[in-house]
Amino acid sequence: MSATDTVAVDEASADRWEPIRDLPPSAKLVAKVLDYNDTLTQSELAAETLLPPRTVRYALSRLEDADAVDARFSFTDARKRVYTLSI
């Protein structure tokens, strides 16, 4: 891989995170955790990030407003929603 290829990959990665650049730190943390894990519920996100559930709810709502996450109902428990990073 040449230096130009590395720069191109870095620029593509930077552009990927552009929709959440101006969001609060909690939303960025939730997005990064979703980047490492395919799908998580709100309670799983709270456990992974060590953030209070209310903060995770706020972060998810901000990410949904920015179209950075997709939410769907869980197949195993229809009361829960599963979140996936969409950027």
MODELLER restraints for C-alpha pairs under 7 A, 6 or more apart:
rsr = mdl.restraints
at = mdl.atoms
rsr.add(forms.Gaussian(group=physical.xy_distance, feature=features.Distance(at['CA:16:A'], at['CA:87:A']), mean=6.06, stdev=0.5))
rsr.add(forms.Gaussian(group=physical.xy_distance, feature=features.Distance(at['CA:19:A'], at['CA:66:A']), mean=6.22, stdev=0.5))
rsr.add(forms.Gaussian(group=physical.xy_distance, feature=features.Distance(at['CA:19:A'], at['CA:68:A']), mean=6.97, stdev=0.5))
rsr.add(forms.Gaussian(group=physical.xy_distance, feature=features.Distance(at['CA:20:A'], at['CA:28:A']), mean=6.74, stdev=0.5))
rsr.add(forms.Gaussian(group=physical.xy_distance, feature=features.Distance(at['CA:20:A'], at['CA:66:A']), mean=6.95, stdev=0.5))
rsr.add(forms.Gaussian(group=physical.xy_distance, feature=features.Distance(at['CA:26:A'], at['CA:59:A']), mean=5.84, stdev=0.5))
rsr.add(forms.Gaussian(group=physical.xy_distance, feature=features.Distance(at['CA:27:A'], at['CA:59:A']), mean=4.25, stdev=0.5))
rsr.add(forms.Gaussian(group=physical.xy_distance, feature=features.Distance(at['CA:27:A'], at['CA:60:A']), mean=6.69, stdev=0.5))
rsr.add(forms.Gaussian(group=physical.xy_distance, feature=features.Distance(at['CA:27:A'], at['CA:62:A']), mean=6.88, stdev=0.5))
rsr.add(forms.Gaussian(group=physical.xy_distance, feature=features.Distance(at['CA:27:A'], at['CA:63:A']), mean=6.47, stdev=0.5))
rsr.add(forms.Gaussian(group=physical.xy_distance, feature=features.Distance(at['CA:30:A'], at['CA:45:A']), mean=6.93, stdev=0.5))
rsr.add(forms.Gaussian(group=physical.xy_distance, feature=features.Distance(at['CA:30:A'], at['CA:49:A']), mean=6.91, stdev=0.5))
rsr.add(forms.Gaussian(group=physical.xy_distance, feature=features.Distance(at['CA:30:A'], at['CA:59:A']), mean=6.92, stdev=0.5))
rsr.add(forms.Gaussian(group=physical.xy_distance, feature=features.Distance(at['CA:31:A'], at['CA:85:A']), mean=6.59, stdev=0.5))
rsr.add(forms.Gaussian(group=physical.xy_distance, feature=features.Distance(at['CA:34:A'], at['CA:84:A']), mean=6.30, stdev=0.5))
rsr.add(forms.Gaussian(group=physical.xy_distance, feature=features.Distance(at['CA:34:A'], at['CA:85:A']), mean=5.70, stdev=0.5))
rsr.add(forms.Gaussian(group=physical.xy_distance, feature=features.Distance(at['CA:35:A'], at['CA:85:A']), mean=6.20, stdev=0.5))
rsr.add(forms.Gaussian(group=physical.xy_distance, feature=features.Distance(at['CA:38:A'], at['CA:84:A']), mean=6.15, stdev=0.5))
rsr.add(forms.Gaussian(group=physical.xy_distance, feature=features.Distance(at['CA:39:A'], at['CA:82:A']), mean=6.09, stdev=0.5))
rsr.add(forms.Gaussian(group=physical.xy_distance, feature=features.Distance(at['CA:39:A'], at['CA:83:A']), mean=5.42, stdev=0.5))
rsr.add(forms.Gaussian(group=physical.xy_distance, feature=features.Distance(at['CA:39:A'], at['CA:84:A']), mean=4.88, stdev=0.5))
rsr.add(forms.Gaussian(group=physical.xy_distance, feature=features.Distance(at['CA:40:A'], at['CA:82:A']), mean=5.43, stdev=0.5))
rsr.add(forms.Gaussian(group=physical.xy_distance, feature=features.Distance(at['CA:40:A'], at['CA:83:A']), mean=5.45, stdev=0.5))
rsr.add(forms.Gaussian(group=physical.xy_distance, feature=features.Distance(at['CA:40:A'], at['CA:84:A']), mean=6.99, stdev=0.5))
rsr.add(forms.Gaussian(group=physical.xy_distance, feature=features.Distance(at['CA:41:A'], at['CA:80:A']), mean=6.88, stdev=0.5))
rsr.add(forms.Gaussian(group=physical.xy_distance, feature=features.Distance(at['CA:41:A'], at['CA:81:A']), mean=5.91, stdev=0.5))
rsr.add(forms.Gaussian(group=physical.xy_distance, feature=features.Distance(at['CA:41:A'], at['CA:82:A']), mean=4.62, stdev=0.5))
rsr.add(forms.Gaussian(group=physical.xy_distance, feature=features.Distance(at['CA:41:A'], at['CA:83:A']), mean=6.03, stdev=0.5))
rsr.add(forms.Gaussian(group=physical.xy_distance, feature=features.Distance(at['CA:42:A'], at['CA:56:A']), mean=6.90, stdev=0.5))
rsr.add(forms.Gaussian(group=physical.xy_distance, feature=features.Distance(at['CA:43:A'], at['CA:53:A']), mean=6.92, stdev=0.5))
rsr.add(forms.Gaussian(group=physical.xy_distance, feature=features.Distance(at['CA:46:A'], at['CA:52:A']), mean=6.15, stdev=0.5))
rsr.add(forms.Gaussian(group=physical.xy_distance, feature=features.Distance(at['CA:46:A'], at['CA:53:A']), mean=5.61, stdev=0.5))
rsr.add(forms.Gaussian(group=physical.xy_distance, feature=features.Distance(at['CA:46:A'], at['CA:56:A']), mean=6.15, stdev=0.5))
rsr.add(forms.Gaussian(group=physical.xy_distance, feature=features.Distance(at['CA:63:A'], at['CA:69:A']), mean=5.90, stdev=0.5))
rsr.add(forms.Gaussian(group=physical.xy_distance, feature=features.Distance(at['CA:68:A'], at['CA:85:A']), mean=6.01, stdev=0.5))
rsr.add(forms.Gaussian(group=physical.xy_distance, feature=features.Distance(at['CA:68:A'], at['CA:86:A']), mean=5.19, stdev=0.5))
rsr.add(forms.Gaussian(group=physical.xy_distance, feature=features.Distance(at['CA:68:A'], at['CA:87:A']), mean=5.44, stdev=0.5))
rsr.add(forms.Gaussian(group=physical.xy_distance, feature=features.Distance(at['CA:69:A'], at['CA:83:A']), mean=6.45, stdev=0.5))
rsr.add(forms.Gaussian(group=physical.xy_distance, feature=features.Distance(at['CA:69:A'], at['CA:84:A']), mean=5.47, stdev=0.5))
rsr.add(forms.Gaussian(group=physical.xy_distance, feature=features.Distance(at['CA:69:A'], at['CA:85:A']), mean=4.41, stdev=0.5))
rsr.add(forms.Gaussian(group=physical.xy_distance, feature=features.Distance(at['CA:69:A'], at['CA:86:A']), mean=4.91, stdev=0.5))
rsr.add(forms.Gaussian(group=physical.xy_distance, feature=features.Distance(at['CA:70:A'], at['CA:83:A']), mean=5.66, stdev=0.5))
rsr.add(forms.Gaussian(group=physical.xy_distance, feature=features.Distance(at['CA:70:A'], at['CA:84:A']), mean=5.18, stdev=0.5))
rsr.add(forms.Gaussian(group=physical.xy_distance, feature=features.Distance(at['CA:70:A'], at['CA:85:A']), mean=6.28, stdev=0.5))
rsr.add(forms.Gaussian(group=physical.xy_distance, feature=features.Distance(at['CA:70:A'], at['CA:86:A']), mean=6.02, stdev=0.5))
rsr.add(forms.Gaussian(group=physical.xy_distance, feature=features.Distance(at['CA:71:A'], at['CA:81:A']), mean=6.22, stdev=0.5))
rsr.add(forms.Gaussian(group=physical.xy_distance, feature=features.Distance(at['CA:71:A'], at['CA:82:A']), mean=5.60, stdev=0.5))
rsr.add(forms.Gaussian(group=physical.xy_distance, feature=features.Distance(at['CA:71:A'], at['CA:83:A']), mean=4.59, stdev=0.5))
rsr.add(forms.Gaussian(group=physical.xy_distance, feature=features.Distance(at['CA:71:A'], at['CA:84:A']), mean=6.51, stdev=0.5))
rsr.add(forms.Gaussian(group=physical.xy_distance, feature=features.Distance(at['CA:72:A'], at['CA:81:A']), mean=5.41, stdev=0.5))
rsr.add(forms.Gaussian(group=physical.xy_distance, feature=features.Distance(at['CA:72:A'], at['CA:82:A']), mean=5.41, stdev=0.5))
rsr.add(forms.Gaussian(group=physical.xy_distance, feature=features.Distance(at['CA:72:A'], at['CA:83:A']), mean=6.70, stdev=0.5))
rsr.add(forms.Gaussian(group=physical.xy_distance, feature=features.Distance(at['CA:73:A'], at['CA:80:A']), mean=5.98, stdev=0.5))
rsr.add(forms.Gaussian(group=physical.xy_distance, feature=features.Distance(at['CA:73:A'], at['CA:81:A']), mean=4.37, stdev=0.5))
rsr.add(forms.Gaussian(group=physical.xy_distance, feature=features.Distance(at['CA:73:A'], at['CA:82:A']), mean=5.92, stdev=0.5))
rsr.add(forms.Gaussian(group=physical.xy_distance, feature=features.Distance(at['CA:74:A'], at['CA:80:A']), mean=5.63, stdev=0.5))
rsr.add(forms.Gaussian(group=physical.xy_distance, feature=features.Distance(at['CA:74:A'], at['CA:81:A']), mean=5.39, stdev=0.5))
rsr.add(forms.Gaussian(group=physical.xy_distance, feature=features.Distance(at['CA:74:A'], at['CA:82:A']), mean=5.63, stdev=0.5))
